[in-house]
Amino acid sequence: MATEPLEVNFDGLPGPTHNYSGLAIGNLASERNKNFVANPREAALQGLAKMKALADRGFAQGLLPPHERPDIAALRALGFAGSEKEILAKAARQAPQLLAACSSAAAMWVANAATVSPSADTADGRVHFTPANLVTHFHRSLETATTTRVLRAIFADEQRFVVHDPLPPAQQLGDEGAANHTRFAAADNAAGVELFVYGRVAFDVEAPAPRRFPARQTREASEAVARRHALAPARTLFAQQHPDAIDAGVFHNDVIAVGSGTVLFCHERAFVGQDALLRALADRVGAGFAALVVSEREVSLERAVATYLFNSQLLPRREGGMLLVAPAECRSDAAVGALLERLVSGTGPIGEVLTFDLKQSMQNGGGPACLRLRVALTPAERSAIRARIWLDAALHAELSAWVERHYRDRLAPADLSDPALLDEGRRALDELTALLHLGNVYRFQL
Ligand code: SUG
């Protein structure tokens, strides 16, 4: 029997202002579902159901809290003045898209919270975190300060953890965190091979780049993160996302590739120079490395983006073989459904597929993998965490009741100026920090 996996999945809990404002350029779902009426309560319960199901299966499951929204300090910085109620009313009247940006619950997609390097990979033997600066989109850039505080509250033991500041907030250093980073390792406790994926090279205008949609991550940002984390160059790889993939809606690499252990599951049009990359990975990860590459003929890039097939989690099962945690949308697509059947019926590394209804998040372009941040921890590092963030049956029940108490079941962009929403959110988050033993992490608490 395999030893207990060291990797912990921390899932982001969707917040009380979850809504569809069409804020994310190049994210087809977000663009398409603009102005839909959202159901924040259902979003949070769907997220909790996934966490619970995986915890019940024996996977180590943590959670990260939502952020305070609307972000009144950000609205003030944009020149809206007066009481909080006046600020909301003025922003709704004069600049509804700015109010939407300052109200987004996008912090739920914690694959973008930070890049994480486990202690087995770093020169000083500590777990390194670099919160992402998320500069490509204003609504996401607002997450960095709270994310940094939350990570420092949870990973507080400085002997074991270091939470860096985010990279400087400049487009040339655009960093989107773990969504563009994959770690491979031949065994638990073994030093890993870290793959950093970028969309463009900021300081080389000649380098290939997408034409239609922004490349959110730069090579310079990826390199800076690797440098800070003091990774061994021999075990660090950099690869470019295929510009055609970005232009087809692959705004983060985790929309087209997922890797874990010794397995990489990706589309044939995921990377520039894909064959060379696969050879380099095989060379560094070792003989066990297996690449499951899906051809355009079997599943087109367009269907891969529409179903979010690759935005899946790959988890090592105790009984052997890997579990693929995929969005429910994959089952209803003929080509993707057939591929999943083929994967589990063969002798390949994937032994089982589990799908979840995450529609509330999916409609904003966030599948199972977007909702989680992977942190590989030794048992001693796990026990150094004091916050109550492990999702067991008791915490699941308490959080579900908390969601039922505080979350609305209908939220349209026009509701974002309702001052009651701000109060409801603060009341909920104040209770949540107590429930999770987090201390004060929100601006309204400081
Ligand atoms: O940054 N959507 C997010 C989705 C992030 C998905 N994360 C990963 N792939 N890891 C984004 O595009 C939409 C918000 C709105 O339109 O209301 C949004 O921000």
Residues whose N, C-alpha, C, O or C-beta is under 5 A from the ligand:
A	BS01	SUG	N19 Y20 S21 G22 L23 A24 N27 S30 A106 W109 A111 N112 A179 H252 D254 N364 G365 G366 C370
